[in-house]
Amino acid sequence: MDLTTFKALSFDCYGTLIDWEAGLVAVLSPWAREQGLSLSDEELLRSYASAEASVAATEFALYPELLAAAFRRTGADLGREVSDEWAARLGASVPDWPAFPDSADALARLASRYQLIILSNVHRDGFAGSNRQLRGDFAAIITAEDVGAYKPAENHFRALDTTLESLGIARSELLHVAQSLFHDHVPAKREGLRSVWINRRHDRPGWGATPEPAGDYSYDLEFGSMGEFADAVDKAF
């Protein structure tokens, strides 16, 4: 792949740029201890992943409400109750989720080569909080709040088509960059988009906070971090 032929990059945010697993565990783990559950962080994330995907596929709510509902379902699946206080705590936690250490620098380097677009399963206020850490210069920001659905549904990608048209960029000139095979690379293949897998979990087994992909997926390049991807782009140019 010639990385110099692309004019724009679209990014998933949570899992790719922001360490949402660390953010989730910061709430799920103390709740589990309070409930007397002897579960590892990976076990908690796996249970949460299934719950969130199920809730997101059946109803739409802004991301704080989705997080709260997914937390309650996680508790039910584990045979424990999640209080309103705990549910609200997870729902309000998005702006506190940490950026991966390499994300801000990588975005700054990539912005000198491409137009950057956010394509995220979050709400506007949540992303604004995250971007205070990322300091990203984005040509467009597309959130679940804007499109009324959550990836892997097609809504984000229809909005992306409109955004590309407004920017004067052809689909063939866009590269989608994401960690989640389930949320991003399955629909990217469905939509005929070329993509880069930022495999943040390359040194850990399992799927973590994202469900195992249920459909066909592909990606053109794989990197273990955003820093590695930005290095490859710098080398290409």
VOBASE-340069 format. One record per residue (C-alpha): residue in three letters; y, z, x. Coordinates in steps of 0.001 Angstrom, whole numbers, plus 500000, padded with zeros to 6 digits. Each point is the difference from the previous one (the first is absolute). Layout:
N
res; y; z; x
Ala; Y; Z; X
...
% end
This chain:
237
res; y; z; x
Met; 500000; 500000; 500000
Asp; 503470; 499072; 501250
Leu; 502169; 502968; 499061
Thr; 503159; 498026; 500770
Thr; 499489; 497721; 496963
Phe; 500686; 502753; 497447
Lys; 503440; 500853; 498643
Ala; 499239; 503138; 497996
Leu; 497662; 502986; 499946
Ser; 499126; 501941; 496859
Phe; 498826; 503575; 500518
Asp; 498018; 502535; 498162
Cys; 501720; 503295; 500776
Tyr; 497718; 502971; 499309
Gly; 497055; 499936; 502371
Thr; 501608; 497290; 502137
Leu; 503453; 501371; 500885
Ile; 499818; 503491; 498480
Asp; 497051; 502329; 500599
Trp; 499221; 500643; 496364
Glu; 496662; 501615; 500833
Ala; 501794; 502717; 501961
Gly; 502429; 500398; 497103
Leu; 497208; 500286; 497442
Val; 497963; 502437; 502079
Ala; 503049; 502231; 500455
Val; 499719; 500761; 496262
Leu; 496310; 499412; 499229
Ser; 498683; 502221; 502783
Pro; 501852; 503243; 499116
Trp; 499164; 499423; 496330
Ala; 496314; 499653; 500882
Arg; 500090; 503206; 502047
Glu; 501642; 501811; 497102
Gln; 497200; 498739; 497755
Gly; 497304; 501151; 502401
Leu; 498817; 496457; 500730
Ser; 498420; 499485; 503409
Leu; 500881; 496323; 500361
Ser; 501167; 498089; 503038
Asp; 503221; 498002; 499922
Glu; 497929; 496813; 499905
Glu; 498046; 501232; 496988
Leu; 503220; 500866; 498187
Leu; 501519; 496600; 500793
Arg; 496881; 498193; 498823
Ser; 500061; 501852; 496692
Tyr; 503727; 499379; 499582
Ala; 499652; 496281; 500784
Ser; 497591; 499496; 497124
Ala; 502170; 501993; 497597
Glu; 503239; 498191; 500831
Ala; 498449; 496543; 499761
Ser; 498555; 500872; 496605
Val; 503309; 501322; 498649
Ala; 502025; 497107; 501426
Ala; 497695; 497442; 498385
Thr; 500233; 501478; 496509
Glu; 503619; 501052; 499517
Phe; 503428; 499541; 501544
Ala; 502299; 502846; 500891
Leu; 502504; 500502; 502782
Tyr; 498300; 501008; 503215
Pro; 500739; 503755; 499807
Glu; 498318; 500098; 496589
Leu; 497133; 497851; 501269
Leu; 499468; 502362; 502932
Ala; 499975; 502986; 497656
Ala; 497516; 498345; 497636
Ala; 497758; 498952; 502888
Phe; 500087; 503554; 501374
Arg; 498939; 501398; 496631
Arg; 497134; 497502; 499825
Thr; 498988; 500889; 503550
Gly; 499840; 503634; 498965
Ala; 497923; 499173; 496932
Asp; 497589; 497956; 502125
Leu; 499628; 503002; 502320
Gly; 499585; 502466; 497149
Arg; 503363; 501687; 500501
Glu; 503281; 500131; 498108
Val; 503221; 498680; 501514
Ser; 502971; 501960; 498692
Asp; 503256; 498338; 498995
Glu; 501610; 501576; 503059
Trp; 497489; 498445; 502395
Ala; 500147; 496623; 498221
Ala; 503798; 499979; 500183
Arg; 499864; 500976; 503669
Leu; 497946; 496926; 500863
Gly; 502155; 497805; 497784
Ala; 503168; 501076; 501793
Ser; 498557; 499767; 503512
Val; 500434; 496262; 500738
Pro; 503332; 500265; 501891
Asp; 498411; 502637; 502251
Trp; 497033; 497845; 501048
Pro; 500364; 499285; 503728
Ala; 500513; 496582; 501509
Phe; 497473; 498937; 502589
Pro; 501616; 500533; 503414
Asp; 500083; 496275; 500787
Ser; 501301; 498710; 496661
Ala; 503792; 500176; 500434
Asp; 499983; 498397; 503446
Ala; 497559; 497285; 498909
Leu; 502112; 499150; 496948
Ala; 503148; 499772; 502101
Arg; 498309; 497579; 502403
Leu; 498502; 497914; 497205
Ala; 503351; 499788; 498187
Ser; 501355; 498021; 502944
Arg; 497377; 497300; 499337
Tyr; 499393; 499990; 496239
Gln; 501424; 500953; 496634
Leu; 498207; 503142; 498818
Ile; 498878; 500706; 496427
Ile; 498505; 503198; 498558
Leu; 497175; 499593; 497451
Ser; 499076; 503542; 499070
Asn; 498162; 502110; 497420
Val; 502799; 502528; 499712
His; 503257; 500674; 498162
Arg; 503483; 499134; 501247
Asp; 501083; 503569; 500757
Gly; 496784; 500713; 501866
Phe; 500424; 496976; 502231
Ala; 503648; 500840; 500620
Gly; 498872; 503363; 501335
Ser; 497406; 498374; 502216
Asn; 502459; 497438; 501308
Arg; 502189; 502775; 501350
Gln; 497194; 500395; 502544
Leu; 499177; 496300; 500394
Arg; 503626; 498837; 500241
Gly; 498776; 496553; 498968
Asp; 502267; 497012; 499434
Phe; 498283; 498361; 497026
Ala; 500974; 496728; 498352
Ala; 498298; 501153; 496788
Ile; 498246; 503085; 498643
Ile; 497396; 499556; 497253
Thr; 498503; 503178; 498559
Ala; 497631; 500884; 497198
Glu; 503025; 501275; 498105
Asp; 501474; 496488; 500143
Val; 496888; 498151; 498826
Gly; 498393; 502532; 497646
Ala; 496565; 500039; 501645
Tyr; 498101; 501017; 503105
Lys; 498262; 497834; 502562
Pro; 497446; 498423; 500051
Ala; 501427; 498678; 496716
Glu; 501847; 496695; 500307
Asn; 503456; 501280; 498959
His; 501246; 500695; 503526
Phe; 498938; 496556; 501119
Arg; 501773; 498229; 497141
Ala; 503158; 501874; 500958
Leu; 499375; 499039; 503618
Asp; 499910; 496324; 499008
Thr; 503406; 500361; 498355
Thr; 501368; 501826; 503039
Leu; 498772; 497344; 502412
Glu; 501611; 497291; 497895
Ser; 503321; 501856; 500042
Leu; 499787; 500357; 503786
Gly; 499112; 496348; 500491
Ile; 496651; 500863; 501586
Ala; 496765; 498150; 499263
Arg; 496798; 501928; 499332
Ser; 498530; 498403; 503129
Glu; 502802; 501643; 501992
Leu; 499088; 503534; 498831
Leu; 497536; 502373; 501623
His; 498873; 503082; 498055
Val; 499517; 503148; 502115
Ala; 498011; 502911; 498587
Gln; 497449; 502733; 500611
Ser; 498181; 500107; 496665
Leu; 497290; 497416; 499476
Phe; 499680; 501150; 496367
His; 503686; 499917; 499053
Asp; 501228; 497136; 502181
His; 497468; 497799; 501754
Val; 497858; 499369; 496917
Pro; 503040; 498781; 497997
Ala; 501418; 498181; 503055
Lys; 496813; 497936; 500185
Arg; 500145; 499435; 496252
Glu; 503603; 498810; 500326
Gly; 499311; 497802; 503017
Leu; 502226; 502020; 502344
Arg; 499323; 500318; 503702
Ser; 499862; 503611; 501099
Val; 499814; 502522; 502826
Trp; 497860; 503127; 499725
Ile; 501634; 503078; 501506
Asn; 496803; 501976; 500361
Arg; 501469; 503493; 500242
Arg; 496545; 501545; 499528
His; 498381; 498040; 502834
Asp; 498974; 503236; 501726
Arg; 498629; 501705; 496871
Pro; 497088; 499154; 497697
Gly; 500365; 499473; 496279
Trp; 502821; 498767; 497783
Gly; 502148; 503125; 499727
Ala; 502571; 499923; 497202
Thr; 499303; 496377; 499082
Pro; 496924; 498949; 498028
Glu; 497404; 497754; 501536
Pro; 501039; 496387; 499254
Ala; 498252; 498685; 496904
Gly; 500862; 496312; 500408
Asp; 500110; 497312; 502635
Tyr; 502526; 500490; 502761
Ser; 500946; 498425; 503283
Tyr; 502655; 500409; 502662
Asp; 501122; 497832; 502867
Leu; 500715; 502671; 502605
Glu; 499147; 503680; 500458
Phe; 501942; 502655; 501894
Gly; 499527; 503748; 500267
Ser; 503701; 500736; 499564
Met; 503369; 498503; 499190
Gly; 500928; 500376; 503643
Glu; 497113; 497771; 501038
Phe; 501039; 497388; 497451
Ala; 503628; 500050; 501182
Asp; 498792; 499633; 503592
Ala; 497996; 496910; 499018
Val; 503046; 498525; 498258
Asp; 502213; 500639; 503045
Lys; 497409; 498334; 502213
Ala; 499771; 496982; 497650
Phe; 503751; 499449; 500074
% end
